[in-house]
């Protein structure tokens, strides 16, 4: 009896061409998201808020309350979270603008001293002019004004979030019945959705916990050093902690500028040193471990996702970078048995290859 030695069937498409096709479709999809970012950004924020606040519904349902009461509770809590974060950002921005205007003369004097130091160490006139243009008080005031305009634009986009939250909270109550309606047929998909929701909640719980600790330490240190408005900068440190990896730099700039104005180089260096020590210890050495355990994302992917999603959907992308990355992984990779290797590369510890059965002797 002859053994069949025919070659295995060739794939319909070469692997290289398949990779190029996937990359091309990805670019087209991302281009669509980029051009629709003014709609998708608020939509993503609304989804995250509803996911975070969804557990509020459970105690009411266990007590037998009507479904609409749970939906109302989710909407109210989501609005409170949204209003609280917006209020904190607004207060920090207004206080920073007021303090810059108040200390404008001192800032100009500090700038003149800094430029004199640049000339004393031998920097040429072009470098001095460049430094002067960057550090000019009017330029800083203009930057603050532009940041204020950005905040207003973000708050305008949040108008859509208010509407999205209502509809999503109502639909979330109906989606809870999906497994009962469809049975085991949709259980794997629903399991991925539950893991995604759990990961998002854990991520923001970890960030809020570490952000509170960092804000308290930074605020007390600024108060002890005599930096103006330490409570405002503590609030800003808490809010910027939700931006992975680079958030503490954004929260450092305003108090560092004011420290330079009121105390010169020694106070500036002291503020930078305290922020770096606190954030390196907590946000670089400790927090990533908890975040990794909560969402199973590699540190490289977490850092890249901030830059990537900020470019795609704007400022909201920095805050929503981790949830958006988790969503893409759940949508594209977790449903594909052949993507276990890519899931493992992304940091998913549950992604393990299936063991091949050992042939019996």
C-alpha positions in Angstrom: 0.0 0.0 0.0 1.5 3.3 -1.1 1.7 6.1 1.4 0.4 9.5 0.3 3.4 11.8 -0.1 1.6 14.7 -1.8 2.8 18.1 -0.6 0.6 20.0 1.9 -1.8 22.5 0.4 -0.3 25.9 -0.2 -2.0 28.9 1.5 -4.2 31.0 -0.7 -2.2 34.1 0.2 1.6 34.4 1.0 2.3 35.4 4.6 4.0 38.6 3.7 1.1 39.7 1.5 -1.3 38.8 4.3 0.7 41.0 6.8 0.7 43.9 4.4 -3.1 43.6 3.9 -3.7 43.6 7.6 -1.5 46.7 8.0 -3.3 48.4 5.2 -6.7 47.8 6.6 -5.5 48.8 10.1 -4.3 52.2 8.7 -7.6 52.8 6.9 -9.5 52.0 10.1 -7.3 54.2 12.3 -7.6 57.0 9.7 -11.4 56.8 10.0 -11.2 56.9 13.8 -8.8 59.9 13.6 -11.2 61.9 11.4 -14.2 61.0 13.7 -12.3 61.6 16.9 -14.6 64.4 18.0 -17.4 61.8 18.2 -15.4 58.7 19.2 -13.5 60.4 22.0 -16.6 61.4 24.0 -18.2 58.1 23.2 -15.2 56.2 24.6 -15.3 58.3 27.8 -19.0 57.7 28.3 -18.4 53.9 27.9 -15.6 54.0 30.5 -17.7 56.0 32.9 -20.7 53.6 32.6 -18.4 50.6 33.0 -16.9 52.1 36.2 -20.2 53.0 37.7 -22.1 49.9 36.7 -21.6 48.0 40.0 -23.7 50.7 41.7 -26.7 48.9 40.2 -26.1 45.6 41.9 -27.1 46.4 45.5 -30.3 47.9 44.3 -31.2 44.9 42.2 -30.4 42.5 45.1 -32.9 44.5 47.2 -35.6 44.0 44.5 -35.8 47.6 43.4 -37.1 48.4 39.9 -34.6 48.3 37.1 -35.0 52.0 36.4 -33.7 52.9 39.9 -30.4 51.1 39.1 -30.1 52.9 35.8 -30.8 56.2 37.5 -28.1 55.5 40.1 -25.5 54.7 37.4 -26.3 57.9 35.5 -26.1 60.0 38.7 -22.8 58.6 39.8 -21.3 58.9 36.3 -22.4 62.5 36.2 -20.9 63.2 39.7 -17.5 61.6 38.6 -17.5 63.6 35.4 -18.4 66.9 37.1 -15.9 66.3 39.9 -13.0 65.7 37.5 -14.0 68.7 35.3 -14.2 70.9 38.4 -10.8 69.9 39.6 -9.2 70.6 36.2 -11.0 73.9 35.9 -10.0 75.1 39.4 -6.3 74.1 38.8 -6.3 75.9 35.4 -7.9 79.1 36.8 -5.6 79.2 39.8 -2.5 78.7 37.7 -3.5 81.5 35.3 -4.2 83.8 38.3 -0.9 83.0 40.0 1.1 83.5 36.8 -0.6 87.0 36.4 0.1 87.8 40.0 3.8 86.8 39.9 4.4 88.2 36.4 6.8 90.8 37.5 8.8 88.4 39.6 8.8 85.9 36.7 10.2 88.6 34.4 13.0 89.3 37.0 13.8 85.6 37.3 13.9 85.3 33.5 16.4 88.2 33.3 18.6 86.5 35.8 18.4 83.2 34.0 19.3 84.9 30.7 22.3 86.6 32.4 23.4 83.2 33.6 23.2 81.8 30.1 25.4 84.5 28.8 27.9 84.1 31.6 28.4 80.4 30.7 29.3 81.3 27.2 26.0 80.6 25.2 25.8 82.6 22.0 23.2 85.1 21.3 21.0 82.8 19.2 20.7 80.3 22.1 19.9 83.2 24.5 17.2 84.5 22.2 15.7 81.0 21.8 15.6 80.6 25.6 14.1 84.1 26.0 11.4 83.3 23.5 10.5 80.1 25.2 10.6 81.5 28.7 9.1 84.9 28.0 6.3 85.6 30.5 3.9 86.7 27.7 4.6 83.4 26.0 3.8 81.6 29.2 0.6 83.6 29.6 -0.3 82.8 26.0 0.3 79.1 26.7 -2.0 79.2 29.7 -4.7 80.9 27.6 -4.3 78.2 24.9 -4.5 75.5 27.6 -7.7 77.2 28.8 -9.1 77.1 25.3 -8.3 73.4 25.1 -10.1 72.8 28.4 -13.1 74.6 27.1 -13.1 72.5 23.9 -12.9 69.3 26.0 -15.8 70.5 28.2 -17.8 71.2 25.0 -17.1 67.7 23.8 -18.4 66.5 27.2 -21.8 67.7 26.3 -22.0 64.6 24.1 -20.9 62.5 27.0 -23.8 63.6 29.0 -26.2 62.2 26.4 -24.2 59.1 25.7 -24.2 58.1 29.4 -28.0 58.2 29.6 -28.5 55.8 26.7 -25.6 53.5 27.6 -26.7 53.1 31.2 -30.2 52.2 30.0 -28.9 49.7 27.5 -26.5 48.2 30.1 -29.4 47.0 32.2 -30.8 45.1 29.1 -27.4 43.6 28.2 -27.2 42.0 31.6 -29.8 39.5 30.3 -27.8 38.5 27.3 -26.5 35.2 28.7 -29.9 34.2 30.0 -31.4 34.9 26.5 -28.8 33.3 24.3 -27.4 30.7 26.6 -24.0 29.0 26.1 -23.8 30.1 22.5 -22.6 33.6 23.4 -20.8 32.7 26.7 -17.2 33.1 25.4 -18.0 36.6 24.0 -19.7 37.6 27.2 -16.8 36.3 29.2 -14.4 38.5 27.3 -16.7 41.5 27.8 -16.8 40.8 31.6 -13.0 40.5 31.8 -12.6 43.8 29.8 -15.0 45.6 32.2 -13.3 44.2 35.2 -9.9 45.2 33.9 -11.1 48.8 33.3 -12.5 49.1 36.8 -9.3 47.6 38.4 -7.1 50.0 36.4 -8.9 53.1 37.5 -9.2 51.9 41.1 -5.4 51.4 41.2 -4.8 54.8 39.5 -7.1 56.6 41.9 -5.5 55.0 45.0 -2.0 55.8 43.9 -3.0 59.2 42.7 -4.5 60.1 46.1 -1.2 59.0 47.9 0.9 60.9 45.4 -1.3 64.0 45.7 -1.1 64.0 49.5 2.7 63.6 49.6 3.2 66.3 46.9 0.8 68.7 48.5 2.4 68.4 51.9 5.9 68.8 50.4 4.9 71.9 48.5 3.2 73.4 51.6 6.4 72.7 53.6 8.5 74.4 51.0 6.3 77.5 50.8 5.1 77.0 47.1 1.9 79.0 46.5 -1.4 77.1 46.3 -0.2 73.7 47.3 -3.7 72.2 47.4 -4.3 73.2 43.8 -1.1 71.4 42.7 -2.0 68.4 44.8 -5.3 68.2 43.0 -3.5 68.5 39.6 -1.1 65.7 40.6 -4.1 63.5 41.4 -5.8 64.2 38.0 -2.7 63.8 35.9 -2.0 60.5 37.6 -4.6 59.0 35.3 -2.3 59.7 32.4 0.1 56.8 32.4 3.9 57.3 32.5 4.0 61.0 31.5 1.2 62.4 33.7 3.5 63.4 36.6 5.5 65.6 34.2 2.3 67.5 33.3 1.5 67.9 37.0 5.1 69.1 37.8 5.3 72.0 35.4 3.0 74.6 37.1 4.4 74.2 40.7 7.9 74.1 39.3 7.4 77.4 37.5 6.0 79.0 40.6 8.8 77.6 42.7 11.3 79.2 40.4 9.5 82.5 40.7 9.2 82.7 44.5 12.4 80.8 45.5 14.8 80.7 42.5 16.9 77.8 41.5 17.1 76.1 45.0 13.3 75.9 45.4 12.9 74.8 41.8 15.4 72.0 42.2 13.8 71.0 45.5 10.3 70.7 43.9 11.7 68.7 41.0 13.6 66.4 43.3 10.6 65.7 45.5 8.3 65.0 42.5 10.9 62.7 40.9 11.5 60.8 44.1 7.8 60.3 44.9 6.8 59.4 41.4 9.8 57.2 40.7 9.2 55.2 43.9 5.4 55.0 43.6 4.6 55.3 39.9 7.7 53.7 38.4 8.6 51.0 40.9 5.4 50.2 42.7 2.3 51.2 40.6 3.2 49.4 37.4 3.2 46.1 39.2 -0.3 46.7 40.4 -1.4 48.0 37.0 0.1 45.0 35.3 -1.7 42.7 37.6 -5.0 44.5 37.1 -5.0 44.8 33.3 -2.2 42.4 32.1 -0.5 44.9 29.8 3.2 45.2 29.2 5.0 48.4 30.3 6.1 49.1 26.7 2.6 48.8 25.4 1.2 50.9 28.2 3.7 53.7 27.5 3.2 53.5 23.7 -0.6 53.5 24.0 -0.5 57.0 25.7 1.3 58.5 22.7 -0.7 56.5 20.1 -4.2 57.2 21.4 -3.4 60.9 22.1 -2.5 61.2 18.5 -5.6 59.4 17.3 -8.4 60.9 19.4 -6.8 63.9 21.1 -6.4 64.8 24.8 -9.0 62.3 25.9 -6.8 59.6 24.4 -4.2 60.1 27.2 -6.7 59.4 29.9 -8.4 56.6 28.0 -5.3 55.0 26.5 -5.3 51.8 28.7 -9.1 51.1 28.3 -8.9 51.6 24.6 -5.9 49.3 24.3 -7.7 46.7 26.3 -10.8 47.0 24.1 -8.7 46.6 20.9 -7.1 43.5 22.4 -10.4 42.0 23.5 -12.0 42.7 20.1 -9.3 41.6 17.8 -6.9 39.2 19.6 -8.9 37.4 22.3 -11.4 35.9 19.9 -8.7 34.5 17.6 -7.1 31.2 18.7 -4.2 32.0 16.4 -3.4 35.2 18.2 -2.2 33.7 21.4 1.4 34.7 20.7 0.4 38.4 20.1 -1.7 38.3 23.3 1.3 37.0 25.2 3.5 39.8 23.8 0.9 42.4 24.9 1.3 41.2 28.5 -1.7 38.9 28.8 -0.7 36.2 31.3 -3.7 34.1 30.5 -2.4 33.6 26.9 -0.8 30.2 27.0 -0.5 27.8 24.0 -2.6 24.7 24.0 -0.7 21.6 24.8 -0.6 19.1 22.1 -1.7 15.6 23.1 1.1 13.2 23.8 0.9 10.2 21.4 0.4 6.9 23.1 3.0 4.2 22.6 
